[in-house]
Amino acid sequence: MLDQIKQLYFVEGLSQRQVARQLGVSPGYVQKRLKSLGGGRPAKLAVQSRATPEYREKISRTQIGENNHQVKLTEQQVLAIRKEYDLALLNGHQKSATQYYLAKKYGVKRPTISDIVLRRTWKHI
C-alpha cells in the first residue's frame, strides 16, 4: 500500500485526498503514511501544482454562482436585483439610495449590490 501511495502522490502528483479516494482509504491514513516517509511534497512543488492555468480554470468553474459555498443569493434574486435597480434609476431614484434599499431587502451589503449591477460578480448571468 505504501508503494501505491508513493507512486500516486510523488510520481503522478495527485493530492492526498485524490490518493485516498483512488485507494479507498481515508485521507488521514494517507497523511500518516506520508509522514512516516518524512512528510509530503516540498512546499514549492505543492504551490506549483496549484499555480497552473488548468487548476485555476477548474477552481473558477466550480466556484461560479450558486456553486460557491459562500453564496447568499440565488440567480433569480440577482436577476431581480438588476431589474429593480434599472427600474429605480428610470424612475429618478439615486444610485446609492437604491443600492442601500436593495441591500436591506436581500440581506446583503451595499457593495454587493453595486458589484452585481456593475457585473463585477455574477458575470455569467
C-alpha positions as CSV (number, residue, x, y, z in Angstrom):
1,M,0.0,0.0,0.0
2,L,2.8,2.4,0.8
3,D,4.3,1.9,-2.6
4,Q,1.0,2.7,-4.2
5,I,0.7,5.9,-2.1
6,K,4.2,6.9,-3.0
7,Q,3.6,6.3,-6.7
8,L,0.3,8.2,-6.8
9,Y,1.4,11.1,-4.6
10,F,5.0,11.7,-5.6
11,V,5.2,10.5,-9.2
12,E,1.7,11.2,-10.5
13,G,1.2,14.3,-8.4
14,L,-2.2,13.5,-7.0
15,S,-3.4,15.2,-3.8
16,Q,-3.7,13.3,-0.6
17,R,-7.5,13.3,-1.0
18,Q,-7.2,12.0,-4.5
19,V,-4.8,9.3,-3.5
20,A,-7.2,8.3,-0.6
21,R,-10.2,8.2,-2.9
22,Q,-8.4,6.1,-5.5
23,L,-7.2,3.6,-3.0
24,G,-10.4,3.5,-1.0
25,V,-8.8,4.7,2.3
26,S,-9.2,7.7,4.5
27,P,-7.2,10.9,3.8
28,G,-5.9,10.6,7.4
29,Y,-4.4,7.2,6.5
30,V,-2.6,8.6,3.5
31,Q,-1.4,11.5,5.6
32,K,0.0,9.2,8.3
33,R,1.9,7.1,5.7
34,L,3.4,10.2,4.1
35,K,4.5,11.5,7.5
36,S,6.3,8.2,8.1
37,L,8.2,8.9,4.9
38,G,9.3,12.3,6.2
39,G,6.3,14.4,5.0
40,G,4.6,15.3,1.8
41,R,5.9,17.2,-1.2
42,P,8.1,20.2,-0.7
43,A,6.1,23.4,-0.4
44,K,7.5,24.8,-3.6
45,L,6.2,21.8,-5.6
46,A,2.8,21.9,-3.8
47,V,2.4,25.6,-4.8
48,Q,3.4,24.9,-8.4
49,S,0.7,22.3,-8.8
50,R,-1.9,24.8,-7.8
51,A,-0.5,27.6,-10.0
52,T,-1.2,26.0,-13.3
53,P,-3.8,27.7,-15.6
54,E,-5.8,24.4,-15.7
55,Y,-6.1,24.3,-11.9
56,R,-7.2,28.0,-11.8
57,E,-9.8,27.4,-14.5
58,K,-11.1,24.3,-12.7
59,I,-11.5,26.2,-9.5
60,S,-13.0,29.2,-11.3
61,R,-15.7,26.9,-12.9
62,T,-16.5,25.1,-9.7
63,Q,-17.0,28.4,-7.7
64,I,-19.3,30.3,-10.0
65,G,-22.7,31.5,-8.9
66,E,-24.7,29.1,-6.7
67,N,-21.9,26.6,-6.7
68,N,-19.9,28.9,-4.4
69,H,-20.1,27.7,-0.8
70,Q,-20.4,31.3,0.5
71,V,-23.3,32.2,-1.8
72,K,-26.1,34.3,-0.2
73,L,-28.2,35.0,-3.3
74,T,-29.7,32.8,-6.0
75,E,-29.6,33.5,-9.7
76,Q,-33.2,34.6,-9.6
77,Q,-32.5,37.1,-6.9
78,V,-29.6,38.5,-8.8
79,L,-31.7,39.0,-11.9
80,A,-34.4,40.6,-9.8
81,I,-31.9,42.9,-8.2
82,R,-30.7,44.1,-11.6
83,K,-34.2,44.6,-12.8
84,E,-35.3,46.5,-9.7
85,Y,-32.2,48.6,-9.9
86,D,-32.7,49.6,-13.5
87,L,-36.4,50.4,-12.8
88,A,-35.5,52.6,-9.8
89,L,-33.0,54.6,-11.9
90,L,-35.5,55.1,-14.6
91,N,-37.9,56.5,-12.0
92,G,-35.3,59.0,-10.9
93,H,-34.0,57.4,-7.7
94,Q,-30.4,57.9,-6.7
95,K,-27.9,55.1,-7.3
96,S,-26.6,54.8,-3.7
97,A,-30.1,55.1,-2.1
98,T,-31.4,52.3,-4.4
99,Q,-28.4,50.1,-3.6
100,Y,-28.9,50.6,0.2
101,Y,-32.6,49.7,-0.2
102,L,-31.9,46.6,-2.2
103,A,-29.1,45.5,0.2
104,K,-31.5,45.7,3.1
105,K,-34.2,43.9,1.1
106,Y,-32.0,41.0,0.1
107,G,-29.9,40.8,3.3
108,V,-26.5,41.7,1.8
109,K,-24.3,44.7,2.0
110,R,-24.4,47.7,-0.4
111,P,-21.1,46.9,-2.1
112,T,-22.5,43.5,-3.0
113,I,-25.4,45.2,-4.8
114,S,-23.0,47.5,-6.6
115,D,-20.9,44.6,-7.7
116,I,-24.0,42.8,-9.0
117,V,-25.3,45.7,-11.0
118,L,-21.9,46.6,-12.4
119,R,-21.4,42.9,-13.3
120,R,-18.2,42.6,-11.3
121,T,-19.8,39.5,-9.7
122,W,-22.4,37.1,-11.2
123,K,-21.0,37.9,-14.7
124,H,-22.2,34.6,-16.1
125,I,-25.9,35.6,-15.9
